[in-house]
C-alpha cells in the first residue's frame, strides 16, 4: 500500500510534532510551484526541527549521531511560492538502532507531499533516546 492510500497521512493533526516552514524564492520553478528539491529540503528541515525539539526535552537525543538511511517521498499536489508550509512529523516504528519517521507537508490545509524516513543512530539508541522517541509516536503505529 502506498503512502497516498493511507488516509491518516493526509491529516496534520495525526502527527505529534508540527512546525511551520517558510518557502523561498529559489524553491520555485518557472510556474511558481515548489520544485522537488525544495520539497526534499523542507522535509530535511522538518526532520531537524523534530530532533531538536526532542533533544530539548531529552538530552539523550543527539541529532549529530542520527543519520538518514532511506527516504521515500510521494508528491501529491503543487506547492506554491510564496507561502508557508506546515510540516507534521511522528515516529512510526522503533527498532534497536533505527526508527522510521512519517512526515507530511501541507499548504492551505491540504497535503502536498508525504515521506517515510529511516533514521539510524550510529551508536545505537540508549533508553533515554528510545523513551523520548516513544512519546512522539503516531497513534496506532507499531
Buried (B, 14 or more C-beta within 10 A) or exposed (E): EEBEEEEBBBEBEBBBBBBEBEBEEEBBEEEBBBBEEBBBBBBBBBBEBBBEBBBEEBEBBBBEBBEEEEBEBBBBBEBBBEEEBBBBBBBBBBEEEBBBBBBBBBBEEEBBBBBBBBBBBEEEBBEEBBEBBEEBBBEEEE
